[in-house]
């Protein structure tokens, strides 16, 4: 086997292992929401009380993720990722084995902490192992695996409830996590997260350069953080509230509105795969992001303003999802481009926390719109966030150039 073939095979193995971990991350994120009606009956509490478990999960994950990024760069991603998968499995199996309200909140907090390691560890390992010419596809498959995990969670729980009950379903979900833990443990030798230093360069020095809190508070990284917040708010507004808006705006049946949202999500997943190939064939990732955002913004805006039949809404949402998905691998490549060597964990750990921040803001803003305004505003606000994200991409690239020039001058 040639060295190129060996490298390609190794890349495939690493992507597969990291993809399986990211699958479990999103699988666990979407495991509890479909169970809310059952949990209210089980514990004799309201939706707000059981919803607190999801809030606790997201809050602990958001607060733990930046420190997890620092730990990834300090002690290595491999042990944290493998441990995080194991702890996630323990947490969700624990909810099924100890079905009390107190245990639900406790294990939700543990699961959130466990979930915090995935993004910083995944990106650190991929960046260190995968050949640069395949990095865009690696990022796209990583993101796609997460989407697949999120889609599989409600289906898995529906199957478990049909044959057993929700408690058995959560225990089996924990067992699935243990299986992935064993898979990662078996392939641990492949999960290196340290690139060899350049010839004549001391590895520790390379890793210390431009590191620490000052890196995260630098303008390029803060702008990337804002970029992720805007992505989260634009996508979250559509996925969370489009169905309800369609019932009013287009007088669609609930099933038709759900088909439209499904079209957006499926198109998003397919766009992510296509975006990986595009990202590997260009260095102008900001242009890919700009075109994807602007095209999606136009489609989403028109869906909200035009009188369209249900079929046209479903097709348009699918097209919008496809174009939005194309952005994702280029998004990750943009962050990677501004990340100093040896700092991948903390940078991705910090900027991807923008997803959590956006997720916290979306229900407040878009929920207020649905309660107090015209549902068409949903299709004004989401495109505005997309346009703001487009502007932030170009501002990030411009600031990145100035920042690198300043760092070169300082190092000289």
Secondary structure as UniProt FT lines:
FT   HELIX           3..29
FT   TURN            30..32
FT   HELIX           33..35
FT   HELIX           36..43
FT   HELIX           47..75
FT   HELIX           77..97
FT   HELIX           101..115
FT   HELIX           117..129
FT   HELIX           132..134
FT   HELIX           135..163
FT   HELIX           166..186
FT   HELIX           188..190
FT   TURN            199..200
FT   HELIX           203..208
FT   TURN            209..210
FT   HELIX           213..216
FT   HELIX           219..249
FT   HELIX           254..279
FT   TURN            280..281
FT   HELIX           285..305
FT   HELIX           310..337
FT   TURN            341..342
FT   HELIX           344..351
FT   HELIX           353..372
FT   HELIX           375..377
FT   HELIX           378..411
//
